[in-house]
Structure formats: C-alpha cells, structure tokens
Amino acid sequence: MLRTAANIVAALTLCAPLAVALASLVGHGHRWPDILTQFPAPALGATVALLLVLCLFRLWPAAAFAGVVAGLLLLALQPQWFPAQGRVGAGARPGFTLYSANLWARNDDVAAMRRSIEAADADVLVLIEFGDAANGAIDDLLAGYPHRAVTRRHGRGAGGPVRSVIASRLPLTPQDGDGRNIETAVARVETPMGPVTVVGAHLTRPWPFQYQWGQINQADALLTRTAALERPLVIAGDFNATVAGRIGRKMRSEGGLTAAGGYPGTWPVKLPAPLRITIDQVYHTPDLVAVDRRLGLPTGSDHRPVVVEFRAVGLTPHMFG
C-alpha cells in the first residue's frame, strides 16, 4: 500500500513538468501555456533528479512515467538546444565571431566585464544594459574595438538609464536603430565574408511580469525594423524568451530566422548550467551558419554572455552541435 501511494504521489508531481513539455510541444500562443514554455530546461533537470530517486527506491511505475516525461522535455528542447543550421560552403571565406552580453544596468564590476570580453576574443561585441559603470569606463572596456555604434541613453527602471552598444575590430557603419516600441543598436559590419548587418535588441519581460502583449508588440516592431535591413543579418541580445515560446516561434516563422543554439543556458547565472533558461539569443538569417556557440566568462551580470562563430552557408542542411 505504501509503495502504491508513493507511486501515485510521484506521478502527480510529474504532472507539472509534463505540462511544461506539452505546452512547448503544442506551441499554443496563449499567455498561460506560453509562460510554461520558458521552463523546459529546469523542468528536465528536476525530472531527471526525480527519476534517479524513483529508481533508487524501485518505484518502477512512477520511474517509467518520469522517463516518458523526460523524453518529452528533451523533444521540446530540440529547437532550442539543437536548431537546424546550414552547411559551410566549400571554399568559404573566413567568418567572424560575435560576443553578445546583457551587462545588467546596476553591474559595477568593470574588471569582470573586461576579462570576459578579452577571453572571448570576438570580432564584434553586442552589449545591452550598458549602465553607468560601463559608460564611465567605455574606452578601457572597449579597448581594441574602435568601431562603435552607440544608442542614446534610455531608462530601465530601477537600473537607471542605459545604452546599447555594438563595438567591432572591423569597420562598421552605424545605422538608425530607433523603431516603434523598441530601441535597437544597428550597424553594418565589414566582415571577412562581406558586409553583415548586426542588431542588438532587448525585449521586455514576459507576462505576467509585463502586460500580456508587451513582448509581442516589441517583437513585431523588431521584425518590422529588421525586414528593411540588408542581409546577411544577425540579431543578438536579451529576448527574455526561449526559442520554443511564442516570441521564438515568431522570430523563426515570421522573421525567417534561425537560432544559434541554446545549450548551456544563460540565466540566471547562480543556477547550474543545465537548469538555466536560454533567454539570451542570437538569431541569424539562413545565409549564415553558426558553427560554434559557447558561453563567455561571467561579467558580474545575472546573465552569461554568448559567443557565436559565423561562417557563410552552403546548401546541405545539418544539425547544430
């Protein structure tokens, strides 16, 4: 009787991660299931941990259910962790490396920011929530990156006014970043493979942390703004949304963009990597290939930076990884 009760309790507990998996797989755009689609990674971690406990106590019916739920969560994470990419064309020219980071407005650890940037050794930097401390040390922080597109300062609540910055070792031409409902940093960068348009973006938080259409309005404004930009195109920044949610689906389906992979997760940094949520995205047009995606060193922010290496695309599809 006790074992039966334990199996039932475990099965009921597994209904929570099952709901996360189903919400991600079904892809319904309503705000209630959409908020669940942000959490398949931590749900998978919790499910695997419970599975191990169930196996330890030989609660096989519940363990089998946990295995099914873990499988569904892995399937839900596929577009986020292993998005389809193109294949680098034969004889393709050298590419470029992009570093994208939400530095956090109240972060004053400029030394950590600098260490992270130096370690990444990227060609192009996309930096959002560029706050007071970073602004005060901008020339030291961006030493070696003389070509810059810097937005005006704008308010970010308790964090104070911040900027968005694109900085590059390669020549760039700043472009107008203002758009309806969202401010972006935009530059046309002269990379070894040819000119590439780079956009730095920061979307608001999802419902229930903001009004339910906030993210959608900003995503629509971002897609409207970037539709007129020259290709190839990279959009990097803090989207406050996973690839599997409605914002990620909008970027992929309506924008025709590909995500550059999402494992390990980026936020919050205090959690182990498998439990973090990938809300810091690097989207790109299909004429580019993300041949490598990794996390940068911590910057003092609650987000980990993302470093992506790009090359020119060929014709044969393959899986990222």
C-alpha positions as a printed NumPy array, in Angstrom:
array([[  0.   ,   0.   ,   0.   ],
       [  2.816,   2.406,   0.882],
       [  4.589,   1.793,  -2.428],
       [  1.347,   2.348,  -4.338],
       [  0.796,   5.655,  -2.54 ],
       [  4.403,   6.704,  -3.282],
       [  3.953,   5.928,  -6.972],
       [  0.749,   7.965,  -7.076],
       [  2.346,  10.961,  -5.321],
       [  5.329,  10.835,  -7.68 ],
       [  3.048,  10.621, -10.723],
       [  1.059,  13.632,  -9.556],
       [  4.309,  15.556,  -9.003],
       [  5.366,  14.728, -12.566],
       [  2.234,  16.404, -13.929],
       [  3.955,  19.799, -13.524],
       [  6.947,  19.068, -15.84 ],
       [  4.569,  17.191, -18.153],
       [  2.526,  20.384, -18.531],
       [  5.72 ,  22.282, -19.412],
       [  6.609,  19.694, -22.057],
       [  3.144,  19.66 , -23.606],
       [  2.916,  23.464, -23.66 ],
       [  6.244,  23.624, -25.505],
       [  5.35 ,  20.885, -27.984],
       [  1.827,  22.111, -28.761],
       [  3.017,  25.689, -29.295],
       [ -0.216,  27.451, -28.351],
       [  0.235,  31.224, -28.312],
       [ -1.935,  31.976, -25.292],
       [ -0.128,  33.654, -22.408],
       [ -0.78 ,  30.833, -19.915],
       [  0.881,  27.985, -21.848],
       [  3.497,  30.401, -23.2  ],
       [  4.875,  31.144, -19.751],
       [  5.343,  27.395, -19.278],
       [  7.387,  27.152, -22.483],
       [ 10.144,  29.179, -20.82 ],
       [ 10.989,  26.385, -18.372],
       [ 11.668,  23.06 , -20.143],
       [ 15.377,  23.088, -19.161],
       [ 14.864,  23.374, -15.382],
       [ 11.877,  21.04 , -15.672],
       [ 14.112,  18.453, -17.341],
       [ 16.701,  18.763, -14.586],
       [ 14.076,  18.285, -11.885],
       [ 12.516,  15.336, -13.745],
       [ 15.837,  13.545, -14.172],
       [ 16.639,  14.056, -10.494],
       [ 13.246,  12.619,  -9.512],
       [ 13.757,   9.723, -11.929],
       [ 17.   ,   8.788, -10.192],
       [ 15.303,   8.868,  -6.782],
       [ 12.438,   6.712,  -8.051],
       [ 14.882,   4.183,  -9.466],
       [ 16.795,   4.165,  -6.194],
       [ 13.619,   3.238,  -4.313],
       [ 12.483,   0.903,  -7.101],
       [  9.234,   2.724,  -7.726],
       [  9.148,   1.418, -11.28 ],
       [  5.712,   2.621, -12.485],
       [  6.478,   6.212, -11.48 ],
       [ 10.042,   5.867, -12.799],
       [  8.681,   4.797, -16.187],
       [  6.358,   7.817, -16.219],
       [  9.3  ,  10.063, -15.316],
       [ 11.256,   8.609, -18.225],
       [  8.425,   9.447, -20.621],
       [  8.19 ,  13.   , -19.268],
       [ 11.983,  13.447, -19.574],
       [ 11.801,  12.261, -23.183],
       [  9.046,  14.751, -23.991],
       [ 11.059,  17.554, -22.385],
       [ 14.108,  16.626, -24.467],
       [ 11.924,  16.716, -27.561],
       [ 10.604,  20.137, -26.516],
       [ 14.169,  21.394, -26.052],
       [ 15.302,  20.255, -29.501],
       [ 14.565,  23.537, -31.36 ],
       [ 16.247,  25.467, -28.548],
       [ 19.331,  23.327, -27.989],
       [ 19.834,  21.809, -31.447],
       [ 18.385,  24.118, -34.126],
       [ 18.91 ,  23.187, -37.756],
       [ 21.749,  25.004, -39.473],
       [ 23.098,  25.14 , -42.989],
       [ 26.448,  23.718, -44.009],
       [ 29.511,  25.837, -44.644],
       [ 30.157,  26.078, -48.361],
       [ 33.309,  24.624, -49.904],
       [ 35.991,  27.27 , -50.163],
       [ 34.007,  29.668, -47.982],
       [ 35.824,  32.764, -46.831],
       [ 36.797,  33.18 , -43.158],
       [ 33.944,  34.189, -40.898],
       [ 33.684,  36.284, -37.763],
       [ 32.949,  35.807, -34.065],
       [ 30.234,  37.672, -32.197],
       [ 30.008,  38.213, -28.432],
       [ 26.6  ,  39.176, -27.007],
       [ 26.018,  40.142, -23.366],
       [ 23.432,  41.718, -21.11 ],
       [ 25.801,  43.532, -18.741],
       [ 22.969,  44.452, -16.279],
       [ 22.407,  48.14 , -15.599],
       [ 23.488,  48.052, -11.945],
       [ 26.598,  45.972, -12.558],
       [ 29.728,  47.876, -11.5  ],
       [ 32.256,  45.059, -11.988],
       [ 34.024,  46.573, -14.977],
       [ 37.049,  44.318, -14.398],
       [ 34.879,  41.201, -14.848],
       [ 33.336,  42.677, -17.988],
       [ 36.783,  43.341, -19.417],
       [ 38.061,  39.838, -18.535],
       [ 35.066,  38.285, -20.254],
       [ 35.493,  40.372, -23.405],
       [ 39.227,  39.685, -23.586],
       [ 38.763,  35.939, -23.072],
       [ 36.117,  35.731, -25.811],
       [ 38.464,  37.433, -28.296],
       [ 35.484,  38.143, -30.577],
       [ 35.445,  40.363, -33.643],
       [ 32.118,  42.031, -32.824],
       [ 30.526,  42.86 , -29.45 ],
       [ 26.808,  43.375, -28.829],
       [ 26.311,  44.857, -25.358],
       [ 22.969,  45.782, -23.825],
       [ 22.138,  47.314, -20.448],
       [ 25.355,  49.282, -20.774],
       [ 24.994,  51.157, -17.482],
       [ 26.773,  53.868, -15.505],
       [ 29.874,  51.865, -14.592],
       [ 30.396,  50.637, -18.142],
       [ 29.76 ,  54.124, -19.552],
       [ 32.315,  55.614, -17.2  ],
       [ 34.991,  53.208, -18.413],
       [ 33.894,  52.778, -22.012],
       [ 37.272,  53.399, -23.63 ],
       [ 39.093,  50.985, -21.31 ],
       [ 36.301,  48.416, -21.507],
       [ 36.207,  48.511, -25.306],
       [ 39.941,  48.862, -25.876],
       [ 40.728,  47.197, -29.177],
       [ 37.233,  47.817, -30.508],
       [ 37.491,  51.277, -32.085],
       [ 34.478,  50.986, -34.394],
       [ 31.238,  51.565, -32.464],
       [ 27.524,  52.158, -32.783],
       [ 26.15 ,  53.541, -29.526],
       [ 22.497,  54.357, -28.813],
       [ 21.271,  57.242, -26.721],
       [ 20.697,  56.525, -23.036],
       [ 17.198,  55.413, -22.138],
       [ 15.512,  54.478, -18.864],
       [ 15.466,  50.948, -17.466],
       [ 13.502,  51.358, -14.238],
       [ 15.491,  50.988, -11.028],
       [ 18.632,  50.262, -13.011],
       [ 18.724,  53.795, -14.394],
       [ 19.427,  54.916, -17.952],
       [ 21.421,  52.535, -20.141],
       [ 22.733,  52.264, -23.676],
       [ 23.061,  49.529, -26.243],
       [ 26.441,  49.22 , -27.941],
       [ 27.836,  47.429, -30.973],
       [ 31.653,  47.556, -30.917],
       [ 33.918,  45.993, -33.511],
       [ 37.501,  45.395, -34.505],
       [ 36.207,  45.508, -38.057],
       [ 34.979,  48.677, -39.772],
       [ 31.278,  49.318, -39.342],
       [ 28.668,  51.824, -40.385],
       [ 26.137,  52.754, -37.661],
       [ 22.514,  52.782, -38.774],
       [ 19.355,  54.212, -37.3  ],
       [ 18.238,  51.915, -34.505],
       [ 15.04 ,  53.618, -33.46 ],
       [ 11.863,  51.668, -34.031],
       [  8.293,  51.661, -32.816],
       [  8.103,  50.307, -29.234],
       [ 11.726,  49.137, -29.19 ],
       [ 15.136,  50.753, -29.419],
       [ 17.924,  48.813, -31.092],
       [ 21.574,  49.27 , -31.909],
       [ 22.195,  48.618, -35.617],
       [ 25.413,  48.524, -37.644],
       [ 26.622,  47.2  , -40.983],
       [ 29.917,  45.406, -40.235],
       [ 32.617,  44.739, -42.85 ],
       [ 33.463,  41.111, -42.05 ],
       [ 35.937,  38.862, -43.932],
       [ 32.943,  37.159, -45.628],
       [ 31.463,  40.517, -46.668],
       [ 29.135,  43.071, -45.046],
       [ 26.817,  41.723, -42.316],
       [ 24.102,  43.716, -40.542],
       [ 24.267,  43.31 , -36.765],
       [ 21.39 ,  44.297, -34.481],
       [ 21.438,  44.465, -30.678],
       [ 17.993,  44.081, -29.093],
       [ 16.445,  43.87 , -25.627],
       [ 12.832,  42.79 , -25.27 ],
       [ 10.747,  43.371, -22.178],
       [  9.903,  40.61 , -19.718],
       [  7.015,  38.236, -20.494],
       [  3.574,  38.152, -18.976],
       [  2.838,  38.133, -16.012],
       [  5.849,  40.392, -15.347],
       [  4.635,  42.852, -18.001],
       [  1.301,  43.326, -19.733],
       [  0.457,  40.358, -21.908],
       [  1.072,  41.977, -25.326],
       [  4.286,  43.765, -24.344],
       [  6.749,  41.243, -25.731],
       [  4.62 ,  40.578, -28.798],
       [  4.426,  44.288, -29.662],
       [  8.18 ,  44.634, -29.308],
       [  8.879,  41.505, -31.363],
       [  6.589,  42.822, -34.121],
       [  8.381,  46.177, -34.031],
       [ 11.76 ,  44.454, -34.18 ],
       [ 10.754,  42.325, -37.161],
       [  9.31 ,  45.371, -38.942],
       [ 12.522,  47.29 , -38.346],
       [ 14.852,  44.479, -39.429],
       [ 12.809,  43.496, -42.505],
       [ 14.161,  46.566, -44.282],
       [ 17.806,  45.883, -43.366],
       [ 20.349,  44.378, -45.719],
       [ 21.218,  40.696, -45.45 ],
       [ 23.041,  38.758, -44.073],
       [ 21.572,  39.714, -40.706],
       [ 22.308,  38.835, -37.07 ],
       [ 20.009,  39.867, -34.201],
       [ 21.536,  39.297, -30.763],
       [ 20.543,  40.248, -27.25 ],
       [ 18.279,  39.517, -24.314],
       [ 14.902,  38.405, -25.649],
       [ 13.558,  37.404, -22.224],
       [ 12.104,  34.392, -24.055],
       [ 13.209,  30.959, -25.188],
       [ 13.221,  29.785, -28.788],
       [ 10.331,  27.392, -28.024],
       [  7.934,  30.141, -26.847],
       [  5.71 ,  32.381, -28.915],
       [  8.404,  35.063, -29.316],
       [ 10.915,  32.489, -30.539],
       [  8.375,  30.984, -32.915],
       [  7.584,  34.464, -34.25 ],
       [ 11.252,  35.209, -34.878],
       [ 11.664,  31.925, -36.725],
       [  8.417,  31.729, -38.689],
       [  7.657,  35.381, -39.437],
       [ 11.241,  36.613, -39.47 ],
       [ 12.653,  33.624, -41.35 ],
       [ 15.483,  33.484, -38.812],
       [ 17.492,  30.63 , -37.323],
       [ 18.614,  30.431, -33.698],
       [ 22.283,  29.784, -32.949],
       [ 21.698,  27.09 , -30.346],
       [ 20.817,  27.394, -26.685],
       [ 22.826,  24.995, -24.529],
       [ 24.101,  25.701, -21.929],
       [ 21.533,  28.187, -20.627],
       [ 22.327,  31.804, -19.854],
       [ 20.061,  32.917, -16.979],
       [ 20.167,  33.098, -14.002],
       [ 23.901,  32.585, -13.505],
       [ 23.516,  31.249,  -9.961],
       [ 21.892,  28.052, -11.232],
       [ 23.9  ,  25.16 , -12.707],
       [ 24.133,  25.399, -16.494],
       [ 21.64 ,  22.566, -17.272],
       [ 18.984,  24.334, -15.165],
       [ 19.422,  27.795, -16.663],
       [ 16.98 ,  29.25 , -19.172],
       [ 18.298,  30.406, -22.538],
       [ 16.763,  33.849, -22.896],
       [ 19.868,  35.462, -24.436],
       [ 19.505,  34.616, -28.12 ],
       [ 21.492,  35.041, -31.303],
       [ 19.206,  34.81 , -34.347],
       [ 20.524,  34.965, -37.902],
       [ 19.369,  34.723, -41.481],
       [ 19.834,  31.325, -43.187],
       [ 22.673,  32.624, -45.35 ],
       [ 24.91 ,  32.366, -42.268],
       [ 25.939,  29.266, -40.309],
       [ 26.588,  29.282, -36.567],
       [ 29.453,  26.778, -36.5  ],
       [ 30.103,  27.2  , -32.784],
       [ 28.16 ,  28.585, -29.832],
       [ 29.512,  28.786, -26.293],
       [ 29.16 ,  30.823, -23.124],
       [ 31.584,  33.605, -22.262],
       [ 33.1  ,  34.19 , -18.848],
       [ 30.86 ,  35.847, -16.22 ],
       [ 30.656,  39.642, -16.368],
       [ 29.146,  40.342, -12.948],
       [ 25.683,  40.317, -14.517],
       [ 22.92 ,  37.808, -13.799],
       [ 23.25 ,  36.721, -17.461],
       [ 26.112,  34.774, -19.05 ],
       [ 27.419,  36.13 , -22.362],
       [ 27.053,  34.141, -25.578],
       [ 29.871,  33.747, -28.119],
       [ 28.984,  32.58 , -31.635],
       [ 31.266,  31.907, -34.589],
       [ 29.688,  32.53 , -38.007],
       [ 30.593,  31.309, -41.473],
       [ 28.933,  31.569, -44.89 ],
       [ 26.32 ,  28.968, -45.757],
       [ 26.284,  26.238, -48.414],
       [ 23.313,  24.14 , -49.445],
       [ 23.309,  20.934, -47.374],
       [ 21.415,  21.11 , -44.049],
       [ 22.83 ,  19.585, -40.897],
       [ 22.116,  19.777, -37.203],
       [ 23.846,  22.274, -34.96 ],
       [ 26.147,  20.645, -32.479]])
